Amino acid sequence: MEKTRIILLVYLGALSIYAITISIYDKIAAKKYPRRRIRERTLLLTAIVGGAPAMFIILQFIRHKTKHLKIIATVAALGVLWAGIYLYIIFRFELVWNAVINLF
């Protein structure tokens, strides 16, 4: 059980680092290398699979894509969802898992 939680947290941590990295890279590429930008769908896909909280924070911090309502609204909504999932995994996962195991 504890192993599952650790695996999930490592996955979400690695994904957060990836989301921060591609967001910063896209900001730099927007100024210096316009042809080597990260596609918006790649940014959104990264947010969908779990990188949204970190991506939202870094996009606000570096002021990147803040005028693109589609990106900001989607990443913000997914950020709230994934932040809830992170908290659930950290604090409540064990209680629910034990309850499910005890059913069988």
C-alpha positions as CSV (number, residue, x, y, z in Angstrom):
1,M,0.0,0.0,0.0
2,E,2.7,2.5,1.0
3,K,4.6,1.4,-2.1
4,T,1.7,2.4,-4.3
5,R,1.5,5.9,-2.7
6,I,5.2,6.4,-3.2
7,I,5.0,5.4,-6.8
8,L,2.1,7.8,-7.4
9,L,3.9,10.7,-5.7
10,V,7.1,10.1,-7.6
11,Y,5.1,10.0,-10.9
12,L,3.3,13.3,-10.0
13,G,6.6,14.9,-8.8
14,A,8.4,13.9,-12.0
15,L,5.5,15.2,-14.1
16,S,5.5,18.5,-12.2
17,I,9.2,18.9,-13.0
18,Y,8.5,18.1,-16.6
19,A,5.7,20.6,-16.8
20,I,7.9,23.4,-15.3
21,T,10.7,22.6,-17.7
22,I,8.6,22.7,-20.9
23,S,6.8,25.9,-19.7
24,I,10.1,27.7,-19.1
25,Y,11.6,26.3,-22.4
26,D,8.5,27.6,-24.3
27,K,8.9,31.0,-22.7
28,I,12.6,31.2,-23.8
29,A,11.7,29.8,-27.3
30,A,9.0,32.4,-27.7
31,K,11.7,35.1,-27.7
32,K,14.8,33.4,-29.1
33,Y,13.7,30.4,-31.2
34,P,10.1,30.9,-32.5
35,R,10.3,27.8,-34.7
36,R,11.1,25.6,-31.8
37,R,8.1,26.3,-29.6
38,I,6.2,23.7,-27.6
39,R,2.8,23.1,-29.0
40,E,-0.2,24.2,-26.9
41,R,-1.7,20.7,-27.1
42,T,1.5,19.4,-25.6
43,L,1.2,21.9,-22.7
44,L,-2.4,21.0,-22.2
45,L,-1.8,17.2,-22.4
46,T,0.9,17.6,-19.7
47,A,-1.6,19.5,-17.6
48,I,-4.3,16.9,-18.1
49,V,-2.1,14.0,-17.0
50,G,-1.1,15.6,-13.8
51,G,1.3,18.6,-14.3
52,A,-1.4,21.3,-14.0
53,P,-0.7,22.6,-10.5
54,A,3.0,23.2,-11.1
55,M,2.3,24.4,-14.6
56,F,-0.2,27.0,-13.5
57,I,2.1,28.3,-10.8
58,I,5.1,28.6,-13.2
59,L,3.0,30.2,-16.0
60,Q,1.9,32.9,-13.6
61,F,5.4,33.3,-12.2
62,I,7.1,33.7,-15.6
63,R,4.1,35.5,-17.1
64,H,3.8,33.2,-20.0
65,K,0.5,32.4,-21.9
66,T,-1.4,34.6,-19.4
67,K,-3.3,36.3,-22.3
68,H,-4.4,32.9,-23.7
69,L,-7.7,32.3,-22.0
70,K,-8.0,28.7,-23.2
71,I,-4.6,27.8,-21.7
72,I,-5.0,29.6,-18.4
73,A,-8.6,28.6,-17.8
74,T,-7.9,24.9,-18.6
75,V,-4.7,24.7,-16.6
76,A,-6.3,26.5,-13.6
77,A,-9.3,24.2,-13.6
78,L,-7.1,21.1,-14.0
79,G,-4.7,22.6,-11.3
80,V,-7.5,22.6,-8.8
81,L,-8.6,19.1,-9.7
82,W,-5.1,17.7,-9.5
83,A,-4.3,19.6,-6.3
84,G,-7.2,17.8,-4.8
85,I,-6.0,14.5,-6.1
86,Y,-2.5,15.2,-4.7
87,L,-3.9,15.9,-1.3
88,Y,-6.1,12.8,-1.4
89,I,-3.2,10.7,-2.3
90,I,-1.0,12.2,0.5
91,F,-3.6,12.2,3.3
92,R,-6.6,9.9,2.6
93,F,-5.4,7.2,0.2
94,E,-4.5,4.8,3.0
95,L,-7.8,5.1,4.7
96,V,-9.8,4.4,1.6
97,W,-7.5,1.6,0.4
98,N,-7.9,-0.2,3.7
99,A,-11.7,0.2,3.6
100,V,-11.7,-1.3,0.1
101,I,-9.5,-4.2,1.1
102,N,-11.7,-4.9,4.1
103,L,-14.7,-5.3,1.9
104,F,-13.2,-8.4,0.4
